[in-house]
Amino acid sequence: MKCLQTNLQDSQVATNNLMKIIDEDVTDVLCIQEPYVIHNKIVGIPRKHKVLASGEGRHRAAIVVTNNQIDSILIRQLSDEDTAILEVVNNKGKIFIASMILT
């Protein structure tokens, strides 16, 4: 499983560049901070990818799963606008992936 972490600094240009990068260099999971947000919704990420974020306010951390073969679930009890915790299960066991931003 290939993971990538980046801070998009609420930039549409950075989001577009990231989408090009993951299309060229296959990445399974993206941990993003400060995603491009409009009206408290993360935008600029194609619908074919699963965007996992929690809370009702402005999302400052999220995880994007680009590989449909990955069995994952957002742990809502541990996630909020500034933190996203993902549980990934495969035949070898479980791992937890966190994307967070410090305030």
Secondary structure, DSSP 8 states (H G I E B T S, - for coil): --EEEEE-TT-HHHHHHHHHHHHHTT-SEEEEES--EETTEE-SS-TTSEEE--SSS---EEEEE--TT-EEEE-GGG-BTTEEEEEEEETTEEEEEEEE---
